[in-house]
């Protein structure tokens, strides 16, 4: 039986309280992450608002997607195997490209089986999992779909040898229009060409593997990937992720142009999305979208990388364009509890409550502990370490001493998967706990 294990327990102290408690969320997002290779996983997220409902698509998570009315509660929808066999073949999706023209929701994925072609799917009924194939394109890496005024742009690119580029789809046949493929970013061949140190930040995983030799690893070229197009005002923002997903330095940078196909130039305030430090880091390979109230959001990939180099989660961060049309993402205190806005918020309105963390470094005691998984790892604010009891049996416990009387307003519990296996039945694959004070 799996052991009971905790990444961390978060206690927040209220500084200012006004009115009724609003709806809240926390990062990494509290969803039922799929279990693959004995660890939870989700990455490369896309959220699209279609017919007043949100749809979330991810990589290597589940053979389907999620839908929500409020960005808080998500329901899993599986692809109907009869209507979408060419898209899935019963496998998880990877690097999904999803967009809407208002009438249909469109879906394209990266084919990991290296098939020469991939299907273009669409649906008017995503809540039912019913899709139809409307076209077919050559298999491209990390596709991203952007639709404007009846024109369909497919961005793609992954790695130093496959730079970011774009071609148009024929809106009638949903096939590539010959001669439209355009290179939007030059190939990276020399570290001296890079604009900033954030492109050389793949350090954490190398430190774990070889702590004496990680410095030389900075010579490795970054991996540009996960492009995404956003229009604001008269500007087109083409973003991509760098330097690679196995790092808390994973971030998004942006280029700006006056058309969907450029030319583009790097903005001088990059990166546009980064989170280093705190409980969990990384904020790259993301999607930018507006909610029902026209607030801007960014949903990102966040990195753990302990059970597997590609062990990842999802993060949701408020985003805005300032008076100078700069694309800015607020990841400050990004793994604290946040308010979920129920209206259009002004630039000065906070989505983070006026609370502070009071559990970091708190002395902890437990019923039992596995070697190297002691109780104090439940309060070290690091998702890459955790406390684990010897078993998952009833009666295992953890006590956290906060050291003083205080008012608690949020408790955030993050679970690890100590001793999980793919053989667990779906009906028994859950966490069951009690909280006492």
Backbone torsions as a table, in degrees:
resi	resn	phi	psi	omega
1	UNK	NA	141.6	-177.3
2	UNK	-65.5	148.5	178.1
3	UNK	-78.6	152.7	177.0
4	UNK	-81.0	122.2	-173.4
5	UNK	-140.5	144.7	-177.1
6	UNK	-127.2	128.0	167.3
7	UNK	-63.5	-51.6	-173.2
8	UNK	-168.4	154.6	170.3
9	UNK	-116.9	127.8	-175.2
10	UNK	-109.2	122.9	171.8
11	UNK	-115.7	131.4	-179.0
12	UNK	-114.5	138.7	179.0
13	UNK	-100.8	126.3	-179.4
14	UNK	-75.3	130.6	174.1
15	UNK	-101.3	-41.2	-179.4
16	UNK	-137.0	130.8	178.2
17	UNK	-129.3	132.4	176.9
18	UNK	-140.9	129.9	171.4
19	UNK	71.7	-166.8	-176.7
20	UNK	-75.1	147.6	-179.2
21	UNK	-64.8	123.8	179.3
22	UNK	-84.6	176.0	176.1
23	UNK	-72.0	145.0	-175.1
24	UNK	-136.1	161.7	173.9
25	UNK	-142.9	170.1	177.6
26	UNK	-144.4	159.6	175.5
27	UNK	-109.7	144.7	-4.4
28	UNK	-64.3	150.7	-173.2
29	UNK	-56.3	140.9	-177.7
30	UNK	-86.9	82.1	177.2
31	UNK	-128.3	167.7	-179.0
32	UNK	-83.5	78.5	-178.6
33	UNK	-56.8	138.9	179.7
34	UNK	-67.8	153.0	179.6
35	UNK	-103.3	115.1	180.0
36	UNK	-136.7	135.0	-179.7
37	UNK	52.9	41.1	175.9
38	UNK	65.3	22.9	175.2
39	UNK	-149.7	153.5	177.5
40	UNK	-72.1	155.3	-175.7
41	UNK	-165.1	143.4	165.3
42	UNK	-167.6	144.3	-177.5
43	UNK	-159.1	176.4	173.2
44	UNK	51.0	50.6	-170.4
45	UNK	-74.9	150.2	170.4
46	UNK	-132.7	125.5	172.6
47	UNK	-115.3	127.7	179.3
48	UNK	-125.6	133.8	174.4
49	UNK	-91.1	115.4	-176.8
50	UNK	-133.5	120.2	-179.8
51	UNK	52.2	47.3	173.1
52	UNK	67.0	23.4	176.9
53	UNK	-138.3	144.5	-178.8
54	UNK	-92.0	139.6	176.3
55	UNK	-125.1	129.1	-176.5
56	UNK	-114.9	123.3	178.0
57	UNK	-117.5	143.1	-175.2
58	UNK	-140.9	177.4	178.2
59	UNK	-103.3	136.8	172.6
60	UNK	47.7	46.2	-175.0
61	UNK	-120.2	-56.8	178.6
62	UNK	-157.5	160.7	-179.0
63	UNK	-83.5	58.3	-177.7
64	UNK	176.0	-143.3	-175.9
65	UNK	-157.9	-177.2	-178.7
66	UNK	-125.9	154.5	175.7
67	UNK	-133.2	152.8	-176.3
68	UNK	-153.5	151.8	174.9
69	UNK	-96.1	-13.3	-171.5
70	UNK	-141.1	7.3	-176.9
71	UNK	69.5	7.4	-178.1
72	UNK	-111.9	-52.4	-178.9
73	UNK	-103.9	122.1	-174.9
74	UNK	-116.7	135.4	177.7
75	UNK	-112.9	134.8	-179.7
76	UNK	-78.1	135.6	173.8
77	UNK	-122.7	125.4	177.9
78	UNK	-94.0	142.8	174.2
79	UNK	-60.7	133.8	174.3
80	UNK	-68.3	116.8	-174.2
81	UNK	-62.9	-23.5	-179.9
82	UNK	-77.9	-28.8	-175.4
83	UNK	-98.4	-12.7	-176.7
84	UNK	-137.4	43.9	-176.7
85	UNK	-66.1	-35.7	-177.3
86	UNK	-71.7	-21.2	-177.8
87	UNK	-80.7	-32.7	-167.8
88	UNK	-120.2	-46.1	-171.1
89	UNK	53.9	34.7	176.8
90	UNK	76.3	10.6	-176.1
91	UNK	-104.9	168.4	172.9
92	UNK	-66.6	155.1	174.0
93	UNK	-79.8	160.2	178.7
94	UNK	-141.5	132.9	177.3
95	UNK	44.2	58.9	-174.2
96	UNK	-70.6	140.8	171.6
97	UNK	-107.5	119.6	-176.3
98	UNK	-135.7	136.4	177.6
99	UNK	-158.6	165.6	179.6
100	UNK	-132.0	146.4	171.1
101	UNK	-103.6	9.7	-178.4
102	UNK	97.4	-28.8	179.3
103	UNK	-99.2	-40.1	-179.0
104	UNK	-127.6	158.0	166.1
105	UNK	-104.5	128.3	-176.5
106	UNK	-108.2	147.8	-175.4
107	UNK	-141.7	130.7	173.7
108	UNK	-137.7	141.5	178.9
109	UNK	-127.1	163.3	171.9
110	UNK	-79.5	126.3	179.4
111	UNK	-85.1	106.9	179.1
112	UNK	-72.6	-18.3	178.7
113	UNK	-79.7	5.0	175.4
114	UNK	62.5	27.7	173.7
115	UNK	-64.6	147.4	-176.5
116	UNK	-69.2	-20.7	-178.1
117	UNK	-131.7	157.5	175.4
118	UNK	-135.2	149.5	-174.8
119	UNK	-80.7	146.9	167.6
120	UNK	-101.4	119.3	-178.1
121	UNK	-110.5	156.6	173.7
122	UNK	-147.1	161.1	179.7
123	UNK	-155.1	149.4	166.6
124	UNK	-102.4	-7.1	-173.4
125	UNK	-130.1	62.4	-178.4
126	UNK	-66.5	-26.3	-179.9
127	UNK	-67.2	-18.8	178.6
128	UNK	-100.7	-3.5	179.8
129	UNK	74.1	14.4	-176.5
130	UNK	-94.8	119.1	-178.6
131	UNK	-128.3	161.3	173.9
132	UNK	-132.9	148.5	176.3
133	UNK	-83.2	127.8	-179.4
134	UNK	-116.2	-5.0	180.0
135	UNK	-175.4	-175.3	-179.4
136	UNK	-154.5	135.3	179.5
137	UNK	-128.0	165.8	173.8
138	UNK	-63.9	150.0	-179.0
139	UNK	-70.4	120.2	179.9
140	UNK	-119.2	163.9	-176.7
141	UNK	-94.5	134.1	178.8
142	UNK	47.9	62.7	-179.3
143	UNK	-69.1	152.7	175.5
144	UNK	-146.7	129.4	-173.3
145	UNK	-108.1	132.3	177.0
146	UNK	-129.7	131.5	-177.0
147	UNK	-121.1	130.6	178.6
148	UNK	-149.9	125.0	176.2
149	UNK	51.5	43.5	176.1
150	UNK	79.3	2.9	178.4
151	UNK	-106.7	139.4	-174.8
152	UNK	-113.8	119.0	-179.0
153	UNK	-111.6	129.3	-179.1
154	UNK	-113.5	109.8	177.4
155	UNK	-91.5	147.4	-179.9
156	UNK	-158.5	158.6	-179.3
157	UNK	153.3	139.8	-178.8
158	UNK	-159.4	113.5	175.5
159	UNK	92.4	166.3	-176.8
160	UNK	-62.7	-29.6	-177.6
161	UNK	-92.1	1.2	-179.2
162	UNK	-136.0	75.7	-172.9
163	UNK	-66.8	162.7	-178.0
164	UNK	-63.9	131.8	-179.4
165	UNK	-149.2	176.7	-174.0
166	UNK	-153.1	142.4	168.3
167	UNK	-136.3	164.1	179.4
168	UNK	-97.9	149.7	173.8
169	UNK	-102.6	140.4	173.1
170	UNK	-67.8	121.6	-176.0
171	UNK	-68.9	-8.2	177.2
172	UNK	-96.4	-41.4	-176.5
173	UNK	-104.5	-15.0	-176.7
174	UNK	52.6	45.7	171.2
175	UNK	-120.6	162.3	-178.3
176	UNK	-65.8	131.3	175.5
177	UNK	-78.2	116.8	-177.4
178	UNK	-55.8	140.4	175.5
179	UNK	83.9	1.3	-177.3
180	UNK	-96.5	-8.1	-178.1
181	UNK	-66.9	124.0	-176.0
182	UNK	-127.2	133.7	175.2
183	UNK	-82.0	125.2	-173.9
184	UNK	-104.4	-17.9	179.1
185	UNK	-142.3	132.9	-177.5
186	UNK	-70.4	156.0	179.9
187	UNK	-65.1	138.4	177.1
188	UNK	-86.6	120.0	-179.3
189	UNK	-128.2	-7.9	-176.7
190	UNK	-147.2	131.6	179.9
191	UNK	-61.0	-26.7	-178.8
192	UNK	-68.0	-16.6	179.7
193	UNK	-79.4	-13.4	-172.2
194	UNK	-74.5	145.5	-173.6
195	UNK	-79.6	-29.5	-174.0
196	UNK	-150.7	161.9	-179.1
197	UNK	-64.5	-21.5	-179.7
198	UNK	-62.4	-20.0	178.9
199	UNK	-80.6	-3.0	-178.1
200	UNK	-117.6	22.3	-166.8
201	UNK	-92.7	12.9	-178.5
202	UNK	-75.9	91.8	-171.9
203	UNK	-120.4	-43.6	-167.7
204	UNK	-58.5	-47.7	-176.7
205	UNK	-65.2	-40.2	179.7
206	UNK	-66.1	-36.0	177.1
207	UNK	-60.9	-39.5	179.0
208	UNK	-66.5	-40.5	-175.6
209	UNK	-75.5	-44.9	-174.8
210	UNK	-147.8	83.8	-172.2
211	UNK	-64.6	-15.9	-177.9
212	UNK	-90.5	-14.8	-170.5
213	UNK	-125.7	15.8	-174.4
214	UNK	-67.5	-25.9	-175.1
215	UNK	-58.8	-42.3	-180.0
216	UNK	-64.0	-20.0	-178.6
217	UNK	-70.2	-14.7	177.9
218	UNK	-65.9	-13.3	179.1
219	UNK	-73.3	-15.3	179.7
220	UNK	-69.9	135.9	-179.3
221	UNK	-67.8	146.6	177.0
222	UNK	-70.0	169.3	-176.9
223	UNK	-116.6	87.3	175.2
224	UNK	-63.8	132.4	-175.7
225	UNK	-162.6	175.0	171.2
226	UNK	59.0	51.9	-179.5
227	UNK	-68.4	155.1	179.1
228	UNK	-154.6	138.6	-179.4
229	UNK	-109.5	133.9	176.0
230	UNK	-133.8	135.2	174.4
231	UNK	-107.5	134.2	175.0
232	UNK	-143.0	121.3	-175.3
233	UNK	63.6	-127.4	177.8
234	UNK	-98.7	6.2	-175.4
235	UNK	-104.0	147.1	173.3
236	UNK	-114.3	123.4	-177.3
237	UNK	-107.0	110.8	175.8
238	UNK	-99.3	116.2	-178.8
239	UNK	-112.9	158.8	173.5
240	UNK	-150.0	161.2	-178.0
241	UNK	-95.4	150.3	179.3
242	UNK	-160.4	159.1	-1.6
243	UNK	-90.9	-8.6	-179.4
244	UNK	165.2	149.6	-169.8
245	UNK	-71.2	-17.1	-177.2
246	UNK	-89.5	59.7	-178.2
247	UNK	-167.7	146.7	171.9
248	UNK	-72.1	-11.0	177.5
249	UNK	-84.9	2.3	178.3
250	UNK	-58.2	125.0	-172.9
251	UNK	-147.6	173.2	175.2
252	UNK	-114.3	137.1	173.6
253	UNK	-118.2	160.6	-174.5
254	UNK	-130.4	147.8	168.7
255	UNK	-118.8	152.4	-176.6
256	UNK	-125.2	142.6	178.2
257	UNK	-148.7	-177.3	-178.5
258	UNK	-110.6	8.4	175.1
259	UNK	-150.2	163.0	-178.9
260	UNK	-63.0	-19.0	-178.9
261	UNK	-116.3	18.6	173.6
262	UNK	81.6	-161.4	8.5
263	UNK	-70.0	155.0	-177.3
264	UNK	-116.7	150.3	172.6
265	UNK	-129.2	148.0	-180.0
266	UNK	-65.2	135.9	174.4
267	UNK	-73.5	155.0	-173.9
268	UNK	-92.2	13.2	-179.9
269	UNK	-124.1	21.1	179.2
270	UNK	-63.5	153.4	-1.5
271	UNK	-78.7	155.4	-179.6
272	UNK	-90.0	-9.4	177.1
273	UNK	-153.1	116.3	179.2
274	UNK	-154.0	141.7	173.3
275	UNK	-141.8	107.8	178.3
276	UNK	-118.1	130.1	-178.6
277	UNK	95.6	177.7	-177.1
278	UNK	81.2	-166.2	-177.1
279	UNK	-65.3	-44.4	178.5
280	UNK	-140.0	139.7	-179.0
281	UNK	-114.0	-177.1	179.3
282	UNK	86.6	134.7	177.5
283	UNK	-152.6	54.7	-178.1
284	UNK	-117.3	-178.6	-177.8
285	UNK	43.7	68.0	-170.6
286	UNK	-121.8	172.0	178.1
287	UNK	-121.2	139.6	176.4
288	UNK	-107.8	131.9	-179.5
289	UNK	-150.4	167.0	174.4
290	UNK	-110.1	143.2	177.9
291	UNK	-86.5	-171.5	-176.8
292	UNK	-64.2	-20.7	-177.9
293	UNK	-101.5	8.4	-179.4
294	UNK	70.8	18.3	170.0
295	UNK	-74.9	144.5	179.0
296	UNK	-89.6	141.7	179.8
297	UNK	-138.0	157.1	171.3
298	UNK	-129.3	124.6	174.5
299	UNK	-107.1	128.1	-166.4
300	UNK	-127.1	170.5	169.7
301	UNK	-90.7	134.0	176.4
302	UNK	-122.9	147.2	-166.4
303	UNK	-112.0	137.7	170.4
304	UNK	-112.7	-63.0	171.4
305	UNK	69.3	33.4	178.3
306	UNK	-101.8	-58.1	-179.9
307	UNK	-72.0	-22.8	-177.2
308	UNK	-161.3	145.4	180.0
309	UNK	-58.0	-28.6	-177.7
310	UNK	-104.8	29.0	173.6
311	UNK	-78.1	112.1	-171.3
312	UNK	-139.1	166.8	178.5
313	UNK	-135.2	-176.8	179.7
314	UNK	-115.1	146.4	175.6
315	UNK	-130.6	147.3	179.6
316	UNK	-122.8	124.9	-175.3
317	UNK	-132.3	140.2	174.7
318	UNK	-68.0	144.7	-177.6
319	UNK	-134.8	157.0	177.9
320	UNK	-153.9	164.7	169.1
321	UNK	-111.5	123.2	-175.6
322	UNK	-81.6	-172.1	-176.0
323	UNK	-65.3	-19.8	177.6
324	UNK	-98.8	14.4	180.0
325	UNK	61.4	29.3	174.8
326	UNK	-84.9	136.7	179.3
327	UNK	-84.1	114.1	-174.8
328	UNK	-124.8	136.8	178.9
329	UNK	-118.9	129.5	-177.7
330	UNK	-94.5	96.4	176.8
331	UNK	-103.1	6.2	179.4
332	UNK	-63.7	133.4	-173.3
333	UNK	50.6	37.7	-171.0
334	UNK	-70.0	-11.6	175.9
335	UNK	-110.6	20.4	170.6
336	UNK	-92.4	162.5	173.4
337	UNK	-60.2	141.7	-178.8
338	UNK	-128.2	151.9	171.2
339	UNK	-74.4	146.1	170.6
340	UNK	-101.8	108.5	-175.5
341	UNK	-58.5	142.0	176.2
342	UNK	-113.4	18.7	179.1
343	UNK	-161.4	175.6	173.9
344	UNK	-71.4	123.5	-179.2
345	UNK	-101.8	145.6	176.8
346	UNK	-76.9	163.9	-177.5
347	UNK	-58.8	-30.7	-177.1
348	UNK	-84.1	-13.1	-177.1
349	UNK	-75.0	129.9	179.7
350	UNK	-83.2	151.0	168.5
351	UNK	-108.2	-8.7	176.9
352	UNK	-98.4	130.3	179.3
353	UNK	-69.1	160.3	179.3
354	UNK	-82.1	60.9	178.6
355	UNK	-117.3	155.8	175.8
356	UNK	-127.6	151.1	179.6
357	UNK	-72.2	130.1	178.5
358	UNK	-122.0	2.4	-176.4
359	UNK	-97.0	-11.6	-175.8
360	UNK	-62.1	126.2	179.1
361	UNK	77.5	6.2	179.6
362	UNK	-63.6	144.0	178.7
363	UNK	-71.0	131.3	-176.8
364	UNK	-123.4	150.1	178.5
365	UNK	-133.3	150.0	-177.0
366	UNK	-143.5	160.7	177.9
367	UNK	-65.2	-46.0	177.2
368	UNK	-149.0	165.4	176.4
369	UNK	-149.2	140.4	170.3
370	UNK	-73.5	151.9	176.4
371	UNK	-55.3	136.2	179.3
372	UNK	68.6	12.1	176.0
373	UNK	-131.6	51.0	-175.5
374	UNK	-69.0	165.7	-173.6
375	UNK	-63.4	-31.2	-178.7
376	UNK	-66.0	-15.1	176.3
377	UNK	-72.9	-7.9	175.3
378	UNK	-79.9	-10.7	-176.8
379	UNK	-127.3	19.1	-177.1
380	UNK	-92.7	2.7	177.8
381	UNK	55.8	49.7	179.1
382	UNK	-144.0	113.0	-176.4
383	UNK	-66.9	-15.5	-177.3
384	UNK	-88.7	1.0	174.4
385	UNK	-131.2	156.9	-179.7
386	UNK	-160.9	158.1	169.1
387	UNK	-85.4	142.4	173.6
388	UNK	-137.7	129.0	170.3
389	UNK	-70.1	165.9	179.4
390	UNK	-67.1	-32.7	-178.5
391	UNK	-136.2	175.0	172.2
392	UNK	-104.3	21.4	-175.7
393	UNK	-76.7	158.1	174.1
394	UNK	-58.9	137.6	178.4
395	UNK	106.3	-13.8	173.0
396	UNK	-71.5	141.9	-175.5
397	UNK	-148.7	158.7	174.1
398	UNK	-131.8	133.7	174.5
399	UNK	-115.3	132.7	175.9
400	UNK	-117.0	123.7	-179.8
401	UNK	-99.1	110.6	-178.4
402	UNK	-79.2	-9.3	170.6
403	UNK	88.1	-8.7	-178.7
404	UNK	-165.7	162.3	172.2
405	UNK	-71.0	135.1	-179.1
406	UNK	-157.9	161.7	178.2
407	UNK	-92.5	123.5	179.5
408	UNK	-100.5	135.7	-178.5
409	UNK	-123.3	-13.5	177.1
410	UNK	-153.8	139.0	173.1
411	UNK	-125.2	120.7	-177.0
412	UNK	-117.1	114.6	-177.2
413	UNK	-111.8	125.3	-179.6
414	UNK	-115.5	127.7	-174.7
415	UNK	-102.1	142.7	170.1
416	UNK	-97.8	177.1	178.9
417	UNK	-119.7	74.5	179.8
418	UNK	-79.5	115.3	177.0
419	UNK	77.5	20.9	176.9
420	UNK	-73.9	159.9	179.2
421	UNK	-148.0	151.9	-179.7
422	UNK	-65.4	-12.1	-176.6
423	UNK	-82.8	-6.2	179.5
424	UNK	-63.6	139.0	177.1
425	UNK	-76.5	146.9	-178.7
426	UNK	-57.4	-36.4	-176.1
427	UNK	-68.4	-23.7	-178.0
428	UNK	-110.5	6.4	-177.6
429	UNK	-92.8	83.3	178.5
430	UNK	-157.5	167.0	175.7
431	UNK	-104.9	137.0	-177.7
432	UNK	-130.8	121.1	-173.5
433	UNK	-148.4	160.2	173.2
434	UNK	-122.3	143.9	177.4
435	UNK	-118.3	126.3	179.6
436	UNK	-128.0	153.8	179.0
437	UNK	-147.7	NA	NA
